[in-house]
């Protein structure tokens, strides 16, 4: 049966007896009018979850950067955990890993950007005013070109929107506003589309032959402060080896700080805010600023084989059908130039999700295997642009046509129990209907992303599976906390974003309450279990941009 939503609903309503389905029904009445089940899937516990988080986020693991000693320790730890649970190697070649060939690109210290207008020149400093890098796998690039403001840089024929019009921008340094053009009726409304992602802006710049592509950083629309970008302008970044697309990219890519941008516009005799307002119109025309930027980027290159870690529980009746859980194991490593703490431990991001992967594996090994196989995939280099998951999507260990769904975990709840769970990209597929039924059985509800303008749908590994057709589900912690005041959840999100996101302070905290993480893992477990015991195939919604790809893989009956 391909009509997944009907089968899923029936399956949930009938109940499901499978491995680790021994939860006791012990609902607890909480404050307000919600009753949230206190049952947790067998095999999942706060003690083991916290121990796994603390191990992965320990200083010994050095921030888990790809290609570092921390990667070796991480891969060994995950392999040992999966092996101890009785799982089998997830690579059909009999190993626990999938090699992911990466090139590490480290810009050299010392280069600046010279901004020259009609009457003056200024020196912009990397990390303070801008960050520029190249994804071309070469030792050095140099750019000396005029800046052209291209608004949001969107070319969206379905909305009759083209920010480039017929202007030739080849050889120019393009300045992009972050996110989509603001509109209640076009693009995604409040929700970001792929046109708003900085990765798209770099891609469209390359398509137009630009010499450079800089996205203008503004904290509100970007969703994180400048320090996330500018704190380490000379740090190593990665890309996939032998990716021919890279040589077609602009010579330099990166970000420019908002105030530095305003000063650049002032040199051109223009007001940045006024030009930004004009960019919100479909009639916008690119603006040649008459100001040039000259810079170079010198690289040190190295190639490595990083690794995705894969473990599988073979199915009892349909082992070729695969339900996939994933989380990224990597973080940002160590910055020796920092005073004091130099390790980006990545406790929340994403030791929590990686530990959650181990917990789910333990839950699935509590009883007999389900009819379908369950794959547990810990991917590398998410922080470098979803590289590990992208590599898997392009080189799958199991055919995408036989991959039932991909369920992603990236930053679990650390602040207590919630009535709700946040679904990023709600409405994309039948998986939302399944999740809704599971949540209802647990006395919980699902809500859409309260910050859709930040484009989280395109910022985690599920996207690598969506773009190759596999129905993909990604949930964030809820925001309606039990026995907490209104606004507590959003306040905690903001606190994490402003203080800990991609900062050395992202460590396991003594005041963490992982009860909410256990609830969310139980929901994720129940979703995967129902998929694994079913013969249904979830489908993308009629409006999803990924539906056509899936229907080519699995034509509708």
Helices and strands as residue ranges (DSSP letters): H 4-14, E 27-29, E 35-37, H 46-56, G 59-61, H 69-84, E 88-89, E 97-107, E 113-116, E 121-124, E 130-133, E 140-149, E 155-156, G 157-159, E 161-162, E 173-177, G 194-196, H 198-207, E 212-217, H 219-222, H 226-230, E 236-240, G 244-248, E 252-257, H 258-267, H 272-278, E 287-313, E 318-328, E 333-334, E 343-344, I 347-352, H 353-364, E 372-379, H 387-394, G 400-402, E 403-408, E 420-423, H 431-441, E 445-448, G 452-454, G 456-458, H 462-466, E 472-477, H 488-499, H 515-533, H 547-553
